[in-house]
């Protein structure tokens, strides 16, 4: 392997998010999470995983937000907001909150910075 390829590989690995292989954190019910940037998100049958940088932090973190089957429509709306925040990093603040897990629907907002 040439030294240039080795250097490129090292650079790529060092720039990969530190949360790439980590288990998602479970958010605290009733707390609002505000992301300055959204790096990735995935939607499951009852979960919504968001990887991004929270306000006041510099390292991306991954959170697994739970959304009961009754609130699939609300979660899909949050999906669209996260996608918009992802396409324009630093332009919007994406926030997610869930007052009482499984009992109330999730609340998401998108605010222009």
Biopython code that builds the backbone (N, CA, C, O; Angstrom):
import numpy as np
from Bio.PDB.StructureBuilder import StructureBuilder

atoms = [
    (1, "UNK", "N", (0.851, -1.168, 0.000)),
    (1, "UNK", "CA", (0.000, 0.000, 0.000)),
    (1, "UNK", "C", (0.900, 1.234, 0.000)),
    (1, "UNK", "O", (1.843, 1.333, 0.785)),
    (2, "UNK", "N", (0.596, 2.154, -0.878)),
    (2, "UNK", "CA", (1.420, 3.356, -0.964)),
    (2, "UNK", "C", (1.174, 4.238, 0.257)),
    (2, "UNK", "O", (0.140, 4.135, 0.916)),
    (3, "UNK", "N", (2.130, 5.093, 0.541)),
    (3, "UNK", "CA", (1.995, 5.968, 1.707)),
    (3, "UNK", "C", (0.845, 6.954, 1.522)),
    (3, "UNK", "O", (0.217, 7.355, 2.502)),
    (4, "UNK", "N", (0.560, 7.352, 0.286)),
    (4, "UNK", "CA", (-0.548, 8.265, 0.030)),
    (4, "UNK", "C", (-1.890, 7.591, 0.337)),
    (4, "UNK", "O", (-2.780, 8.208, 0.922)),
    (5, "UNK", "N", (-2.030, 6.321, -0.062)),
    (5, "UNK", "CA", (-3.260, 5.584, 0.238)),
    (5, "UNK", "C", (-3.408, 5.364, 1.740)),
    (5, "UNK", "O", (-4.506, 5.490, 2.282)),
    (6, "UNK", "N", (-2.320, 5.040, 2.405)),
    (6, "UNK", "CA", (-2.355, 4.836, 3.849)),
    (6, "UNK", "C", (-2.744, 6.127, 4.559)),
    (6, "UNK", "O", (-3.511, 6.102, 5.522)),
    (7, "UNK", "N", (-2.221, 7.243, 4.092)),
    (7, "UNK", "CA", (-2.554, 8.540, 4.678)),
    (7, "UNK", "C", (-4.030, 8.868, 4.448)),
    (7, "UNK", "O", (-4.698, 9.374, 5.349)),
    (8, "UNK", "N", (-4.543, 8.583, 3.251)),
    (8, "UNK", "CA", (-5.955, 8.829, 2.948)),
    (8, "UNK", "C", (-6.860, 7.953, 3.814)),
    (8, "UNK", "O", (-7.890, 8.420, 4.299)),
    (9, "UNK", "N", (-6.491, 6.708, 4.009)),
    (9, "UNK", "CA", (-7.272, 5.810, 4.853)),
    (9, "UNK", "C", (-7.277, 6.287, 6.301)),
    (9, "UNK", "O", (-8.317, 6.277, 6.959)),
    (10, "UNK", "N", (-6.130, 6.697, 6.787)),
    (10, "UNK", "CA", (-6.033, 7.208, 8.152)),
    (10, "UNK", "C", (-6.890, 8.453, 8.319)),
    (10, "UNK", "O", (-7.572, 8.604, 9.332)),
    (11, "UNK", "N", (-6.863, 9.340, 7.342)),
    (11, "UNK", "CA", (-7.674, 10.559, 7.413)),
    (11, "UNK", "C", (-9.159, 10.224, 7.416)),
    (11, "UNK", "O", (-9.927, 10.815, 8.175)),
    (12, "UNK", "N", (-9.565, 9.286, 6.578)),
    (12, "UNK", "CA", (-10.976, 8.905, 6.514)),
    (12, "UNK", "C", (-11.448, 8.290, 7.824)),
    (12, "UNK", "O", (-12.555, 8.576, 8.280)),
    (13, "UNK", "N", (-10.630, 7.460, 8.422)),
    (13, "UNK", "CA", (-11.006, 6.827, 9.688)),
    (13, "UNK", "C", (-11.058, 7.831, 10.828)),
    (13, "UNK", "O", (-11.909, 7.725, 11.711)),
    (14, "UNK", "N", (-10.169, 8.790, 10.816)),
    (14, "UNK", "CA", (-10.154, 9.769, 11.896)),
    (14, "UNK", "C", (-11.303, 10.763, 11.768)),
    (14, "UNK", "O", (-11.696, 11.368, 12.765)),
    (15, "UNK", "N", (-11.850, 10.948, 10.574)),
    (15, "UNK", "CA", (-12.959, 11.871, 10.377)),
    (15, "UNK", "C", (-14.316, 11.211, 10.567)),
    (15, "UNK", "O", (-15.330, 11.906, 10.622)),
    (16, "UNK", "N", (-14.358, 9.896, 10.666)),
    (16, "UNK", "CA", (-15.626, 9.186, 10.876)),
    (16, "UNK", "C", (-16.177, 9.552, 12.253)),
    (16, "UNK", "O", (-15.411, 9.698, 13.206)),
    (17, "UNK", "N", (-17.494, 9.702, 12.365)),
    (17, "UNK", "CA", (-18.062, 10.045, 13.666)),
    (17, "UNK", "C", (-17.719, 9.006, 14.721)),
    (17, "UNK", "O", (-17.701, 7.805, 14.448)),
    (18, "UNK", "N", (-17.448, 9.480, 15.923)),
    (18, "UNK", "CA", (-17.089, 8.564, 16.998)),
    (18, "UNK", "C", (-18.267, 7.706, 17.429)),
    (18, "UNK", "O", (-18.085, 6.689, 18.098)),
    (19, "UNK", "N", (-19.476, 8.110, 17.051)),
    (19, "UNK", "CA", (-20.665, 7.354, 17.431)),
    (19, "UNK", "C", (-21.050, 6.325, 16.390)),
    (19, "UNK", "O", (-22.113, 5.714, 16.496)),
    (20, "UNK", "N", (-20.211, 6.117, 15.384)),
    (20, "UNK", "CA", (-20.572, 5.252, 14.264)),
    (20, "UNK", "C", (-20.977, 3.847, 14.710)),
    (20, "UNK", "O", (-21.956, 3.313, 14.187)),
    (21, "UNK", "N", (-20.277, 3.239, 15.638)),
    (21, "UNK", "CA", (-20.599, 1.888, 16.049)),
    (21, "UNK", "C", (-21.213, 1.802, 17.427)),
    (21, "UNK", "O", (-21.453, 0.703, 17.929)),
    (22, "UNK", "N", (-21.472, 2.937, 18.049)),
    (22, "UNK", "CA", (-21.971, 2.954, 19.414)),
    (22, "UNK", "C", (-23.483, 2.707, 19.452)),
    (22, "UNK", "O", (-24.201, 3.002, 18.497)),
    (23, "UNK", "N", (-23.938, 2.165, 20.564)),
    (23, "UNK", "CA", (-25.370, 1.986, 20.783)),
    (23, "UNK", "C", (-25.999, 3.363, 21.004)),
    (23, "UNK", "O", (-25.394, 4.217, 21.654)),
    (24, "UNK", "N", (-27.186, 3.587, 20.480)),
    (24, "UNK", "CA", (-27.850, 4.885, 20.684)),
    (24, "UNK", "C", (-28.171, 5.119, 22.155)),
    (24, "UNK", "O", (-28.481, 4.188, 22.898)),
    (25, "UNK", "N", (-28.089, 6.379, 22.555)),
    (25, "UNK", "CA", (-28.455, 6.767, 23.918)),
    (25, "UNK", "C", (-29.978, 6.830, 24.011)),
    (25, "UNK", "O", (-30.658, 7.119, 23.027)),
    (26, "UNK", "N", (-30.498, 6.559, 25.188)),
    (26, "UNK", "CA", (-31.936, 6.662, 25.421)),
    (26, "UNK", "C", (-32.203, 8.033, 26.035)),
    (26, "UNK", "O", (-31.650, 8.355, 27.087)),
    (27, "UNK", "N", (-33.043, 8.845, 25.391)),
    (27, "UNK", "CA", (-33.299, 10.190, 25.909)),
    (27, "UNK", "C", (-34.144, 10.169, 27.173)),
    (27, "UNK", "O", (-34.856, 9.204, 27.450)),
    (28, "UNK", "N", (-34.050, 11.246, 27.928)),
    (28, "UNK", "CA", (-34.835, 11.398, 29.151)),
    (28, "UNK", "C", (-36.212, 11.925, 28.766)),
    (28, "UNK", "O", (-36.326, 12.919, 28.048)),
    (29, "UNK", "N", (-37.247, 11.260, 29.242)),
    (29, "UNK", "CA", (-38.617, 11.676, 28.941)),
    (29, "UNK", "C", (-38.873, 13.058, 29.517)),
    (29, "UNK", "O", (-38.523, 13.332, 30.665)),
    (30, "UNK", "N", (-39.485, 13.933, 28.718)),
    (30, "UNK", "CA", (-39.794, 15.279, 29.171)),
    (30, "UNK", "C", (-38.724, 16.302, 28.852)),
    (30, "UNK", "O", (-38.958, 17.501, 29.003)),
    (31, "UNK", "N", (-37.559, 15.860, 28.417)),
    (31, "UNK", "CA", (-36.474, 16.777, 28.064)),
    (31, "UNK", "C", (-36.477, 17.015, 26.555)),
    (31, "UNK", "O", (-36.705, 16.089, 25.777)),
    (32, "UNK", "N", (-36.225, 18.254, 26.146)),
    (32, "UNK", "CA", (-36.171, 18.588, 24.729)),
    (32, "UNK", "C", (-34.728, 18.539, 24.263)),
    (32, "UNK", "O", (-33.847, 19.125, 24.892)),
    (33, "UNK", "N", (-34.484, 17.845, 23.163)),
    (33, "UNK", "CA", (-33.152, 17.721, 22.573)),
    (33, "UNK", "C", (-33.094, 18.598, 21.334)),
    (33, "UNK", "O", (-33.864, 18.402, 20.393)),
    (34, "UNK", "N", (-32.184, 19.564, 21.331)),
    (34, "UNK", "CA", (-32.075, 20.505, 20.219)),
    (34, "UNK", "C", (-30.756, 20.250, 19.495)),
    (34, "UNK", "O", (-29.682, 20.365, 20.086)),
    (35, "UNK", "N", (-30.845, 19.903, 18.218)),
    (35, "UNK", "CA", (-29.680, 19.583, 17.397)),
    (35, "UNK", "C", (-29.344, 20.768, 16.503)),
    (35, "UNK", "O", (-30.216, 21.312, 15.825)),
    (36, "UNK", "N", (-28.064, 21.168, 16.506)),
    (36, "UNK", "CA", (-27.620, 22.207, 15.577)),
    (36, "UNK", "C", (-27.366, 21.615, 14.206)),
    (36, "UNK", "O", (-27.447, 22.318, 13.198)),
    (37, "UNK", "N", (-27.059, 20.329, 14.158)),
    (37, "UNK", "CA", (-26.904, 19.635, 12.880)),
    (37, "UNK", "C", (-27.378, 18.200, 13.048)),
    (37, "UNK", "O", (-27.253, 17.601, 14.116)),
    (38, "UNK", "N", (-27.926, 17.666, 11.963)),
    (38, "UNK", "CA", (-28.358, 16.269, 11.929)),
    (38, "UNK", "C", (-27.480, 15.580, 10.902)),
    (38, "UNK", "O", (-27.501, 15.927, 9.721)),
    (39, "UNK", "N", (-26.702, 14.593, 11.361)),
    (39, "UNK", "CA", (-25.785, 13.875, 10.478)),
    (39, "UNK", "C", (-26.426, 12.631, 9.862)),
    (39, "UNK", "O", (-26.102, 12.247, 8.738)),
    (40, "UNK", "N", (-27.333, 12.011, 10.607)),
    (40, "UNK", "CA", (-27.989, 10.796, 10.118)),
    (40, "UNK", "C", (-29.254, 10.573, 10.932)),
    (40, "UNK", "O", (-29.380, 11.034, 12.066)),
    (41, "UNK", "N", (-30.178, 9.859, 10.324)),
    (41, "UNK", "CA", (-31.361, 9.433, 11.057)),
    (41, "UNK", "C", (-31.872, 8.149, 10.429)),
    (41, "UNK", "O", (-31.649, 7.883, 9.248)),
    (42, "UNK", "N", (-32.548, 7.374, 11.226)),
    (42, "UNK", "CA", (-33.168, 6.161, 10.708)),
    (42, "UNK", "C", (-34.486, 5.953, 11.430)),
    (42, "UNK", "O", (-34.634, 6.283, 12.607)),
    (43, "UNK", "N", (-35.428, 5.403, 10.704)),
    (43, "UNK", "CA", (-36.766, 5.202, 11.240)),
    (43, "UNK", "C", (-37.048, 3.711, 11.283)),
    (43, "UNK", "O", (-36.888, 3.016, 10.280)),
    (44, "UNK", "N", (-37.465, 3.221, 12.437)),
    (44, "UNK", "CA", (-37.862, 1.834, 12.598)),
    (44, "UNK", "C", (-39.346, 1.776, 12.879)),
    (44, "UNK", "O", (-40.012, 2.811, 12.878)),
    (45, "UNK", "N", (-39.884, 0.583, 13.123)),
    (45, "UNK", "CA", (-41.324, 0.458, 13.383)),
    (45, "UNK", "C", (-41.792, 1.271, 14.592)),
    (45, "UNK", "O", (-42.875, 1.854, 14.564)),
    (46, "UNK", "N", (-40.992, 1.310, 15.635)),
    (46, "UNK", "CA", (-41.372, 2.080, 16.830)),
    (46, "UNK", "C", (-40.255, 2.982, 17.310)),
    (46, "UNK", "O", (-40.337, 3.528, 18.410)),
    (47, "UNK", "N", (-39.206, 3.155, 16.507)),
    (47, "UNK", "CA", (-38.080, 3.979, 16.940)),
    (47, "UNK", "C", (-37.700, 4.988, 15.870)),
    (47, "UNK", "O", (-38.023, 4.835, 14.692)),
    (48, "UNK", "N", (-37.010, 6.012, 16.313)),
    (48, "UNK", "CA", (-36.500, 7.053, 15.443)),
    (48, "UNK", "C", (-35.117, 7.415, 15.978)),
    (48, "UNK", "O", (-35.008, 8.054, 17.025)),
    (49, "UNK", "N", (-34.058, 7.014, 15.271)),
    (49, "UNK", "CA", (-32.686, 7.284, 15.713)),
    (49, "UNK", "C", (-32.169, 8.537, 15.025)),
    (49, "UNK", "O", (-32.263, 8.673, 13.805)),
    (50, "UNK", "N", (-31.622, 9.451, 15.820)),
    (50, "UNK", "CA", (-31.070, 10.691, 15.289)),
    (50, "UNK", "C", (-29.618, 10.800, 15.734)),
    (50, "UNK", "O", (-29.317, 10.685, 16.922)),
    (51, "UNK", "N", (-28.717, 11.024, 14.775)),
    (51, "UNK", "CA", (-27.314, 11.299, 15.067)),
    (51, "UNK", "C", (-27.058, 12.747, 14.685)),
    (51, "UNK", "O", (-27.309, 13.158, 13.552)),
    (52, "UNK", "N", (-26.560, 13.506, 15.631)),
    (52, "UNK", "CA", (-26.291, 14.908, 15.360)),
    (52, "UNK", "C", (-25.606, 15.563, 16.530)),
    (52, "UNK", "O", (-25.320, 14.931, 17.547)),
    (53, "UNK", "N", (-25.348, 16.842, 16.366)),
    (53, "UNK", "CA", (-24.667, 17.626, 17.386)),
    (53, "UNK", "C", (-25.688, 18.474, 18.125)),
    (53, "UNK", "O", (-26.427, 19.248, 17.516)),
    (54, "UNK", "N", (-25.720, 18.323, 19.440)),
    (54, "UNK", "CA", (-26.641, 19.103, 20.268)),
    (54, "UNK", "C", (-26.106, 20.516, 20.454)),
    (54, "UNK", "O", (-24.901, 20.748, 20.348)),
    (55, "UNK", "N", (-26.993, 21.451, 20.728)),
    (55, "UNK", "CA", (-26.600, 22.831, 20.997)),
    (55, "UNK", "C", (-25.613, 22.856, 22.156)),
    (55, "UNK", "O", (-25.860, 22.251, 23.199)),
    (56, "UNK", "N", (-24.498, 23.553, 21.977)),
    (56, "UNK", "CA", (-23.494, 23.680, 23.027)),
    (56, "UNK", "C", (-22.474, 22.560, 23.062)),
    (56, "UNK", "O", (-21.560, 22.589, 23.886)),
    (57, "UNK", "N", (-22.609, 21.574, 22.187)),
    (57, "UNK", "CA", (-21.664, 20.466, 22.135)),
    (57, "UNK", "C", (-20.942, 20.476, 20.793)),
    (57, "UNK", "O", (-21.375, 21.139, 19.850)),
    (58, "UNK", "N", (-19.837, 19.736, 20.713)),
    (58, "UNK", "CA", (-19.090, 19.689, 19.456)),
    (58, "UNK", "C", (-18.975, 18.278, 18.892)),
    (58, "UNK", "O", (-18.534, 18.099, 17.757)),
    (59, "UNK", "N", (-19.362, 17.287, 19.664)),
    (59, "UNK", "CA", (-19.260, 15.899, 19.218)),
    (59, "UNK", "C", (-20.655, 15.348, 18.923)),
    (59, "UNK", "O", (-21.562, 15.492, 19.742)),
    (60, "UNK", "N", (-20.832, 14.722, 17.763)),
    (60, "UNK", "CA", (-22.143, 14.136, 17.448)),
    (60, "UNK", "C", (-22.494, 12.994, 18.400)),
    (60, "UNK", "O", (-21.622, 12.243, 18.838)),
    (61, "UNK", "N", (-23.775, 12.879, 18.709)),
    (61, "UNK", "CA", (-24.293, 11.805, 19.549)),
    (61, "UNK", "C", (-25.498, 11.190, 18.868)),
    (61, "UNK", "O", (-26.161, 11.837, 18.058)),
    (62, "UNK", "N", (-25.778, 9.946, 19.195)),
    (62, "UNK", "CA", (-26.930, 9.250, 18.620)),
    (62, "UNK", "C", (-27.941, 8.963, 19.727)),
    (62, "UNK", "O", (-27.601, 8.423, 20.779)),
    (63, "UNK", "N", (-29.188, 9.338, 19.464)),
    (63, "UNK", "CA", (-30.275, 9.091, 20.402)),
    (63, "UNK", "C", (-31.326, 8.223, 19.737)),
    (63, "UNK", "O", (-31.597, 8.363, 18.544)),
    (64, "UNK", "N", (-31.912, 7.333, 20.508)),
    (64, "UNK", "CA", (-33.016, 6.506, 20.020)),
    (64, "UNK", "C", (-34.289, 6.994, 20.705)),
    (64, "UNK", "O", (-34.497, 6.789, 21.901)),
    (65, "UNK", "N", (-35.120, 7.636, 19.917)),
    (65, "UNK", "CA", (-36.401, 8.115, 20.417)),
    (65, "UNK", "C", (-37.449, 7.060, 20.118)),
    (65, "UNK", "O", (-37.498, 6.507, 19.019)),
    (66, "UNK", "N", (-38.290, 6.786, 21.113)),
    (66, "UNK", "CA", (-39.325, 5.766, 20.958)),
    (66, "UNK", "C", (-40.633, 6.430, 20.608)),
    (66, "UNK", "O", (-40.997, 7.460, 21.175)),
    (67, "UNK", "N", (-41.315, 5.847, 19.691)),
    (67, "UNK", "CA", (-42.622, 6.353, 19.282)),
    (67, "UNK", "C", (-43.547, 5.163, 19.153)),
    (67, "UNK", "O", (-43.349, 4.299, 18.298)),
    (68, "UNK", "N", (-44.546, 5.120, 19.995)),
    (68, "UNK", "CA", (-45.475, 4.007, 19.958)),
    (68, "UNK", "C", (-46.178, 3.904, 18.613)),
    (68, "UNK", "O", (-46.232, 4.879, 17.864)),
    (69, "UNK", "N", (-46.710, 2.739, 18.305)),
    (69, "UNK", "CA", (-47.379, 2.507, 17.027)),
    (69, "UNK", "C", (-48.521, 3.472, 16.760)),
    (69, "UNK", "O", (-48.829, 3.757, 15.603)),
    (70, "UNK", "N", (-49.156, 3.982, 17.815)),
    (70, "UNK", "CA", (-50.264, 4.924, 17.645)),
    (70, "UNK", "C", (-49.780, 6.275, 17.125)),
    (70, "UNK", "O", (-50.578, 7.066, 16.622)),
    (71, "UNK", "N", (-48.488, 6.545, 17.242)),
    (71, "UNK", "CA", (-47.960, 7.861, 16.863)),
    (71, "UNK", "C", (-47.035, 7.788, 15.656)),
    (71, "UNK", "O", (-46.125, 8.607, 15.522)),
    (72, "UNK", "N", (-47.258, 6.824, 14.783)),
    (72, "UNK", "CA", (-46.418, 6.661, 13.596)),
    (72, "UNK", "C", (-46.505, 7.867, 12.668)),
    (72, "UNK", "O", (-45.511, 8.232, 12.042)),
    (73, "UNK", "N", (-47.670, 8.486, 12.568)),
    (73, "UNK", "CA", (-47.848, 9.654, 11.696)),
    (73, "UNK", "C", (-47.020, 10.825, 12.219)),
    (73, "UNK", "O", (-46.346, 11.504, 11.444)),
    (74, "UNK", "N", (-47.067, 11.062, 13.520)),
    (74, "UNK", "CA", (-46.297, 12.150, 14.101)),
    (74, "UNK", "C", (-44.799, 11.917, 13.910)),
    (74, "UNK", "O", (-44.055, 12.845, 13.593)),
    (75, "UNK", "N", (-44.365, 10.678, 14.103)),
    (75, "UNK", "CA", (-42.948, 10.357, 13.925)),
    (75, "UNK", "C", (-42.522, 10.546, 12.477)),
    (75, "UNK", "O", (-41.399, 10.979, 12.218)),
    (76, "UNK", "N", (-43.399, 10.230, 11.529)),
    (76, "UNK", "CA", (-43.040, 10.417, 10.121)),
    (76, "UNK", "C", (-42.917, 11.897, 9.790)),
    (76, "UNK", "O", (-42.128, 12.263, 8.919)),
    (77, "UNK", "N", (-43.658, 12.736, 10.447)),
    (77, "UNK", "CA", (-43.494, 14.188, 10.251)),
    (77, "UNK", "C", (-42.154, 14.642, 10.793)),
    (77, "UNK", "O", (-41.505, 15.502, 10.198)),
    (78, "UNK", "N", (-41.736, 14.084, 11.900)),
    (78, "UNK", "CA", (-40.416, 14.407, 12.449)),
    (78, "UNK", "C", (-39.325, 13.963, 11.483)),
    (78, "UNK", "O", (-38.288, 14.615, 11.361)),
    (79, "UNK", "N", (-39.566, 12.854, 10.801)),
    (79, "UNK", "CA", (-38.636, 12.336, 9.807)),
    (79, "UNK", "C", (-38.377, 13.390, 8.733)),
    (79, "UNK", "O", (-37.229, 13.611, 8.349)),
    (80, "UNK", "N", (-39.417, 14.030, 8.252)),
    (80, "UNK", "CA", (-39.270, 15.059, 7.211)),
    (80, "UNK", "C", (-38.492, 16.267, 7.722)),
    (80, "UNK", "O", (-37.678, 16.834, 6.994)),
    (81, "UNK", "N", (-38.735, 16.658, 8.956)),
    (81, "UNK", "CA", (-38.015, 17.797, 9.525)),
    (81, "UNK", "C", (-36.532, 17.475, 9.704)),
    (81, "UNK", "O", (-35.676, 18.321, 9.446)),
    (82, "UNK", "N", (-36.232, 16.262, 10.141)),
    (82, "UNK", "CA", (-34.830, 15.850, 10.300)),
    (82, "UNK", "C", (-34.117, 15.836, 8.956)),
    (82, "UNK", "O", (-32.949, 16.214, 8.863)),
    (83, "UNK", "N", (-34.818, 15.400, 7.915)),
    (83, "UNK", "CA", (-34.223, 15.381, 6.578)),
    (83, "UNK", "C", (-33.897, 16.795, 6.108)),
    (83, "UNK", "O", (-32.834, 17.027, 5.531)),
    (84, "UNK", "N", (-34.789, 17.727, 6.346)),
    (84, "UNK", "CA", (-34.533, 19.109, 5.957)),
    (84, "UNK", "C", (-33.345, 19.679, 6.731)),
    (84, "UNK", "O", (-32.505, 20.371, 6.156)),
    (85, "UNK", "N", (-33.270, 19.393, 8.035)),
    (85, "UNK", "CA", (-32.131, 19.856, 8.834)),
    (85, "UNK", "C", (-30.829, 19.231, 8.343)),
    (85, "UNK", "O", (-29.774, 19.864, 8.390)),
    (86, "UNK", "N", (-30.907, 18.000, 7.876)),
    (86, "UNK", "CA", (-29.720, 17.298, 7.396)),
    (86, "UNK", "C", (-29.214, 17.890, 6.079)),
    (86, "UNK", "O", (-28.006, 17.947, 5.847)),
    (87, "UNK", "N", (-30.131, 18.327, 5.223)),
    (87, "UNK", "CA", (-29.718, 18.868, 3.926)),
    (87, "UNK", "C", (-29.129, 20.268, 4.031)),
    (87, "UNK", "O", (-28.429, 20.711, 3.120)),
    (88, "UNK", "N", (-29.396, 20.959, 5.108)),
    (88, "UNK", "CA", (-28.879, 22.319, 5.304)),
    (88, "UNK", "C", (-28.237, 22.443, 6.686)),
    (88, "UNK", "O", (-28.805, 23.080, 7.574)),
    (89, "UNK", "N", (-27.052, 21.838, 6.879)),
    (89, "UNK", "CA", (-26.413, 21.872, 8.202)),
    (89, "UNK", "C", (-26.132, 23.299, 8.663)),
    (89, "UNK", "O", (-25.645, 24.132, 7.898)),
    (90, "UNK", "N", (-26.446, 23.560, 9.919)),
    (90, "UNK", "CA", (-26.182, 24.866, 10.503)),
    (90, "UNK", "C", (-27.234, 25.907, 10.208)),
    (90, "UNK", "O", (-27.180, 27.004, 10.762)),
    (91, "UNK", "N", (-28.180, 25.601, 9.359)),
    (91, "UNK", "CA", (-29.203, 26.591, 9.012)),
    (91, "UNK", "C", (-30.435, 26.486, 9.896)),
    (91, "UNK", "O", (-31.121, 27.478, 10.143)),
    (92, "UNK", "N", (-30.709, 25.271, 10.372)),
    (92, "UNK", "CA", (-31.890, 25.037, 11.192)),
    (92, "UNK", "C", (-31.504, 24.368, 12.513)),
    (92, "UNK", "O", (-30.472, 23.705, 12.617)),
    (93, "UNK", "N", (-32.360, 24.559, 13.513)),
    (93, "UNK", "CA", (-32.270, 23.805, 14.756)),
    (93, "UNK", "C", (-33.415, 22.795, 14.725)),
    (93, "UNK", "O", (-34.578, 23.168, 14.572)),
    (94, "UNK", "N", (-33.077, 21.522, 14.871)),
    (94, "UNK", "CA", (-34.081, 20.458, 14.909)),
    (94, "UNK", "C", (-34.235, 20.031, 16.363)),
    (94, "UNK", "O", (-33.251, 19.679, 17.014)),
    (95, "UNK", "N", (-35.445, 20.061, 16.867)),
    (95, "UNK", "CA", (-35.650, 19.646, 18.260)),
    (95, "UNK", "C", (-36.705, 18.545, 18.332)),
    (95, "UNK", "O", (-37.632, 18.476, 17.524)),
    (96, "UNK", "N", (-36.523, 17.698, 19.325)),
    (96, "UNK", "CA", (-37.419, 16.562, 19.562)),
    (96, "UNK", "C", (-37.677, 16.483, 21.052)),
    (96, "UNK", "O", (-36.755, 16.601, 21.860)),
    (97, "UNK", "N", (-38.929, 16.284, 21.410)),
    (97, "UNK", "CA", (-39.266, 16.055, 22.816)),
    (97, "UNK", "C", (-40.412, 15.076, 22.883)),
    (97, "UNK", "O", (-41.195, 14.926, 21.944)),
    (98, "UNK", "N", (-40.487, 14.421, 24.008)),
    (98, "UNK", "CA", (-41.531, 13.434, 24.271)),
    (98, "UNK", "C", (-41.867, 13.575, 25.745)),
    (98, "UNK", "O", (-41.094, 13.161, 26.609)),
    (99, "UNK", "N", (-43.005, 14.153, 26.025)),
    (99, "UNK", "CA", (-43.343, 14.440, 27.412)),
    (99, "UNK", "C", (-43.424, 13.177, 28.264)),
    (99, "UNK", "O", (-42.747, 13.071, 29.287)),
    (100, "UNK", "N", (-44.234, 12.241, 27.853)),
    (100, "UNK", "CA", (-44.355, 10.980, 28.589)),
    (100, "UNK", "C", (-44.272, 9.865, 27.549)),
    (100, "UNK", "O", (-45.171, 9.698, 26.725)),
    (101, "UNK", "N", (-43.190, 9.116, 27.602)),
    (101, "UNK", "CA", (-42.959, 8.081, 26.591)),
    (101, "UNK", "C", (-44.150, 7.143, 26.476)),
    (101, "UNK", "O", (-44.714, 6.712, 27.481)),
    (102, "UNK", "N", (-44.525, 6.832, 25.242)),
    (102, "UNK", "CA", (-45.593, 5.925, 24.867)),
    (102, "UNK", "C", (-47.006, 6.451, 25.147)),
    (102, "UNK", "O", (-47.974, 5.878, 24.645)),
    (103, "UNK", "N", (-47.150, 7.518, 25.927)),
    (103, "UNK", "CA", (-48.493, 8.001, 26.259)),
    (103, "UNK", "C", (-48.856, 9.224, 25.426)),
    (103, "UNK", "O", (-50.005, 9.370, 25.012)),
    (104, "UNK", "N", (-47.895, 10.099, 25.179)),
    (104, "UNK", "CA", (-48.155, 11.295, 24.386)),
    (104, "UNK", "C", (-47.381, 11.219, 23.075)),
    (104, "UNK", "O", (-46.345, 10.559, 23.004)),
    (105, "UNK", "N", (-47.875, 11.885, 22.044)),
    (105, "UNK", "CA", (-47.147, 11.866, 20.767)),
    (105, "UNK", "C", (-45.860, 12.689, 20.864)),
    (105, "UNK", "O", (-45.768, 13.596, 21.692)),
    (106, "UNK", "N", (-44.873, 12.380, 20.029)),
    (106, "UNK", "CA", (-43.643, 13.158, 20.018)),
    (106, "UNK", "C", (-43.897, 14.549, 19.446)),
    (106, "UNK", "O", (-44.815, 14.757, 18.652)),
    (107, "UNK", "N", (-43.067, 15.486, 19.866)),
    (107, "UNK", "CA", (-43.145, 16.851, 19.350)),
    (107, "UNK", "C", (-41.804, 17.201, 18.734)),
    (107, "UNK", "O", (-40.769, 17.073, 19.388)),
    (108, "UNK", "N", (-41.810, 17.638, 17.487)),
    (108, "UNK", "CA", (-40.576, 18.071, 16.835)),
    (108, "UNK", "C", (-40.795, 19.453, 16.248)),
    (108, "UNK", "O", (-41.898, 19.810, 15.835)),
    (109, "UNK", "N", (-39.726, 20.213, 16.224)),
    (109, "UNK", "CA", (-39.782, 21.537, 15.626)),
    (109, "UNK", "C", (-38.537, 21.766, 14.793)),
    (109, "UNK", "O", (-37.493, 21.154, 15.015)),
    (110, "UNK", "N", (-38.670, 22.642, 13.849)),
    (110, "UNK", "CA", (-37.553, 23.051, 13.011)),
    (110, "UNK", "C", (-37.547, 24.571, 13.035)),
    (110, "UNK", "O", (-38.520, 25.210, 12.635)),
    (111, "UNK", "N", (-36.443, 25.148, 13.508)),
    (111, "UNK", "CA", (-36.336, 26.586, 13.659)),
    (111, "UNK", "C", (-35.145, 27.085, 12.870)),
    (111, "UNK", "O", (-34.061, 26.505, 12.943)),
    (112, "UNK", "N", (-35.337, 28.156, 12.116)),
    (112, "UNK", "CA", (-34.231, 28.729, 11.356)),
    (112, "UNK", "C", (-33.310, 29.483, 12.312)),
    (112, "UNK", "O", (-33.771, 30.205, 13.195)),
    (113, "UNK", "N", (-32.010, 29.304, 12.126)),
    (113, "UNK", "CA", (-31.029, 29.996, 12.985)),
    (113, "UNK", "C", (-30.794, 31.396, 12.486)),
    (113, "UNK", "O", (-30.005, 32.137, 13.073)),
]
sb = StructureBuilder()
sb.init_structure("model")
sb.init_model(0)
sb.init_chain("A")
sb.init_seg("    ")
for serial, (resi, resn, name, xyz) in enumerate(atoms, 1):
    if name == "N":
        sb.init_residue(resn, " ", resi, " ")
    sb.init_atom(name, np.array(xyz, "f"), 0.0, 1.0, " ", f" {name:<3s}", serial, name[0])
structure = sb.get_structure()
